[in-house]
Amino acid sequence: MKVVRELREDLIGRIRLMNGLVTGLLVAIACCYWFVQIVQGDHFRELAENNRLRKLPIKAPRGLIYDRNGHLLVENIPSYNLLIDRSRSASLPAALAFAAGILGRQPAELQAIVDRDRATPGFRPVLLAEHLTLPQVAQVGVEGLEFPEFEVEVQNLRLYRHGPQTAHALGYLGEVTPQEVERSDGAYSPGDLVGKRGIEQVFDHLLRGRDGERVVVVDSRGKLLEEYGRRPAEPGKPLKLTLDLDLQQLAIQLFDGPDKVGSVVALDPRNGEIRAFVSAPSYDPNLFARRLAREEWEALIGAPHDPLRDRAIQNTYSPGSVFKIVMATAGLAEGIVNESDSVWCSGSNTIYGHSFRCWRPGGHGRVDFHAALKLSCDTYFYHLGQRLGIERIARYARLFGLGTPTGIELRGENPGLVPDPAWSLARRKHPWYPGETISVAIGQGPILVSPLQIATMTAIVANGGRPVHPHLVEGAEDDLPAPPELPERVLRAVRAGLDAVVNEPGGTATGARPSDVRIAGKTGTVQVIAQSARTNPSSMPFRFRDHGWFTSFGPVDDPQLVIVVFLEHGGSGSHGAAPIAKALYEKYFATAQPRRDS
Amino acid sequence: MRNILRPLSPAATPEERQPFAQIAAVDGGLVIAALLLAAVGLATVHSASSELAVDYLPRQALWVGLGFVLLIGAVSIDYRVLLDLSLTLYLLGLVLLALVLVLGDVRGGARSWFVFGPWQFQPSEFAKLATTLFVARYLSGIDQPVLALRQIATAVGLVALPMLLIVVEPDMGGAAMFVPLLVGMLLIAGVKLRYLLTAALLAASLGFGLWTFGMKEYQRDRVMTFLQPERDPLGTGYHVRQSKIAVGSGELFGKGYMQGTQSQLRFLPARHTDFIFAVLAEEWGFAGIVTVLGLFALYIRGGARIAMRARDRSGILIVVGLLSVFCFHVLYNTAMVVGFLPITGIPLPFLSYGGTFMLYNFTATGILLGVDLRRYVNR
């Protein structure tokens, strides 16, 4: 391993040679830089100063969104911004005075805007004003010839044609965050507008298309001389929703008024296509298309009943008596009861040492399976719940899709809660109380559901037991029917009971019978405070009033539409929620009947 | 190849047990150059990313810090221990390169990155280091004034293996970085002039073959636009042109820190990575360029001195291998930025943003200093 002396000298000689060679090359490269920077420096400085080549983005037009009948829901409209390039300005005060005249603002205001950007280099244009009117744009173009520092930039704005009426389904755009830019692997650049909520967010990758760019030659005043090259933009893909605009509009109109809070979900039980998706109160997404002022944002955040919240999927509530659909199905399917078994309802019961009252003070007398659904007799379901036990109740609730997200495209879905003893031990750290089973049997207690979950639950009853995946975008799901998971014999009996609710004397929703179509349904009234503290509903404070549910499907013999109406603190299901559903059925089946059977 | 498995590192002598006792003896110019270059890099990366979505400065600072830790680690290991480990490291490098072809993420068209959450790692940098060590180990065992053809062929084969795996990714720039380490070490170890001429001829015909059969369309495009920039005004030609405008408009003293119109107005592509030297040229002018090139020269001169006074043949070869790669990066990148060589993804050591490459450079510097520290004993 010892290096022989002369070999070492050889190596050192070669290293010296190579070091000399590399140093020589470094000097040569330094000469290159000297040539470019010193000899040709003036030339390149001029090129840089004139910015003769400018790379301009060509914004891809964002995809339009239609309802199922081809009605346009969202479009793009041009908007004009006024920018000032301070490095081109001969006299900034004169330029600002000129702009203030056109904009109808004080020069001092504009000066304040410019001052805010004082730290940025002068050659970077500053945004002076947004949303210029066309006359203002023309004025800048014609009268502004002596002010080359002004630029008018065209930007596409999203216009939500129906504003608040489709807000929760469509969502809105906002400026991309630095984190999103980084994660997007080149798809987003800073300043881009991207979907922040709803369909706009989930389908952003399809809607946004791909921006193009062009390189133009400009003169020293920034005026465009010629195009140097371009890559065209690829426009975003249009989306067709499953929503029915007429139905959607009527549904939200029926929620018009102060303290009208709640949700409507309508869907086709055969394939899960959502026809109406309403959360009230709503907000105007067009506010977000313009730069939202702090006061506007705070007003939105502080508005009563939180309009930004999507009550159809983000909020969960006790299902109340609409849960009796699950209970009835479980009782028959498990053979705990048959259709002719009956119970005597005296109005009050004592189970596990607690008093459980039926909603009807005097009781319903003798009640069988059919009558129990029609009259919504609590006593019947208390006894059924006691015999089923919480484990079996929970299993059927899950078969109906409760306790898990429905899988709708939108983000932020609340899975709700199907309680059982394991959950109680894990989360509440105490065992399940048998009395709670009795409460859950009538949809009270810890169980929580969203309006959309009640819609899918009802769709399963209506379509013969097949699970449905609710969705808003046409063709996004394969519409192959899933195999039934519940016996048709049982569901037929449940459907007959729900039919009686609307169509037989004594049913809890006889007032909701639409004129042209026979529907079936179930009401629910959720007590917010204990019965003993209750007084006349209309005199109670808003937050103590009952929630009202009505879930329904029609036509009874060939269900094509499920409608769920939920009224937060809106009184009983029979009087508050059911009439809204009635109006919606009449609208849907009066206007568009021929198209339904395709 | 036989004696490659025989350990090189003898029992340590008393002086060697405390290598840091002689810390004052290392080449100071090299250390100072490396640290100053990293500092210039941090400042320039900050300026270059001011218009990007994120400021890369904090992350680059993290890489520099980690790099310094690796440098200390590399200094403290005897290079003969590294040479004894070199076969293992070389094989590990090959395994990683094979794995990245299956498990890696695609960045810029090449499947060359391992990604773990926010962390990314490019195994080709590791393989480059391991290959340098292993080839140095092999060539150091040959006590002849010039290498035999068979020995040259073995060395070429050792380098070709990892290169081929990187070509498959396909990352031509990354693969090309193996050539200087091979050529540098072979030239120093001694090659007959006859072979040199044959190799040059072979390279020329290989280049022709690559051009005709091996290159992808965009790669041919890049070379063509280098020769005729106006061919592709939006793509590569645009980049060359904008880079030249940035460099040229810097003139003698530059436009000032963070004031480069070309850099700040997004005209420059990859300005925080491969084109960082253009940002420097625009904002600091010729004065800044000469200063930074001077720092590179200082580093290279320090490296050459370390090679010349290294204790043994293996030390010389390691230093030459690492230094050759360094020189190639510096020469190619600076020439590319000013428009004298075609654009390819070759970053500038210590200046360009990039984690793995920064760690590589600090580790290589540590190995260089480690060789220098152990030069006295047993000459």
Chai-1 contact restraints between the chains, C-beta under 6 A:
chainA,res_idxA,chainB,res_idxB,connection_type,confidence,min_distance_angstrom,max_distance_angstrom,comment,restraint_id
A,V3,B,D312,contact,1.0,0.0,6.0,A-B,restraint_1
A,V3,B,R313,contact,1.0,0.0,6.0,A-B,restraint_2
A,L11,B,I188,contact,1.0,0.0,6.0,A-B,restraint_3
A,L11,B,I316,contact,1.0,0.0,6.0,A-B,restraint_4
A,I12,B,M308,contact,1.0,0.0,6.0,A-B,restraint_5
A,R14,B,I188,contact,1.0,0.0,6.0,A-B,restraint_6
A,I15,B,A304,contact,1.0,0.0,6.0,A-B,restraint_7
A,I15,B,A307,contact,1.0,0.0,6.0,A-B,restraint_8
A,I15,B,M308,contact,1.0,0.0,6.0,A-B,restraint_9
A,N19,B,A304,contact,1.0,0.0,6.0,A-B,restraint_10
A,V22,B,I300,contact,1.0,0.0,6.0,A-B,restraint_11
A,V22,B,C327,contact,1.0,0.0,6.0,A-B,restraint_12
A,T23,B,A297,contact,1.0,0.0,6.0,A-B,restraint_13
A,L25,B,L331,contact,1.0,0.0,6.0,A-B,restraint_14
A,L26,B,L293,contact,1.0,0.0,6.0,A-B,restraint_15
A,L26,B,A297,contact,1.0,0.0,6.0,A-B,restraint_16
A,I29,B,T334,contact,1.0,0.0,6.0,A-B,restraint_17
A,I29,B,A335,contact,1.0,0.0,6.0,A-B,restraint_18
A,A30,B,V290,contact,1.0,0.0,6.0,A-B,restraint_19
A,A30,B,L293,contact,1.0,0.0,6.0,A-B,restraint_20
A,C32,B,V338,contact,1.0,0.0,6.0,A-B,restraint_21
A,C32,B,F340,contact,1.0,0.0,6.0,A-B,restraint_22
A,Y33,B,F286,contact,1.0,0.0,6.0,A-B,restraint_23
A,Y33,B,I289,contact,1.0,0.0,6.0,A-B,restraint_24
A,Y33,B,V338,contact,1.0,0.0,6.0,A-B,restraint_25
A,V36,B,V247,contact,1.0,0.0,6.0,A-B,restraint_26
A,V36,B,G248,contact,1.0,0.0,6.0,A-B,restraint_27
A,V36,B,V338,contact,1.0,0.0,6.0,A-B,restraint_28
A,Q37,B,G248,contact,1.0,0.0,6.0,A-B,restraint_29
A,Q37,B,G250,contact,1.0,0.0,6.0,A-B,restraint_30
A,Q37,B,E251,contact,1.0,0.0,6.0,A-B,restraint_31
A,Q37,B,F286,contact,1.0,0.0,6.0,A-B,restraint_32
A,I38,B,F286,contact,1.0,0.0,6.0,A-B,restraint_33
A,Q40,B,G248,contact,1.0,0.0,6.0,A-B,restraint_34
A,G41,B,G248,contact,1.0,0.0,6.0,A-B,restraint_35
A,G41,B,E251,contact,1.0,0.0,6.0,A-B,restraint_36
A,F44,B,I245,contact,1.0,0.0,6.0,A-B,restraint_37
A,F44,B,G248,contact,1.0,0.0,6.0,A-B,restraint_38
A,F44,B,S249,contact,1.0,0.0,6.0,A-B,restraint_39
A,R45,B,S249,contact,1.0,0.0,6.0,A-B,restraint_40
A,L47,B,I245,contact,1.0,0.0,6.0,A-B,restraint_41
A,A48,B,I245,contact,1.0,0.0,6.0,A-B,restraint_42
A,A48,B,S249,contact,1.0,0.0,6.0,A-B,restraint_43
A,A48,B,T261,contact,1.0,0.0,6.0,A-B,restraint_44
A,A48,B,Q262,contact,1.0,0.0,6.0,A-B,restraint_45
A,F123,B,T261,contact,1.0,0.0,6.0,A-B,restraint_46
A,P178,B,A53,contact,1.0,0.0,6.0,A-B,restraint_47
A,P178,B,V54,contact,1.0,0.0,6.0,A-B,restraint_48
A,V181,B,A53,contact,1.0,0.0,6.0,A-B,restraint_49
A,E182,B,A53,contact,1.0,0.0,6.0,A-B,restraint_50
A,P190,B,A53,contact,1.0,0.0,6.0,A-B,restraint_51
A,V215,B,L234,contact,1.0,0.0,6.0,A-B,restraint_52
A,Y228,B,P233,contact,1.0,0.0,6.0,A-B,restraint_53
A,G229,B,P233,contact,1.0,0.0,6.0,A-B,restraint_54
A,G229,B,L234,contact,1.0,0.0,6.0,A-B,restraint_55
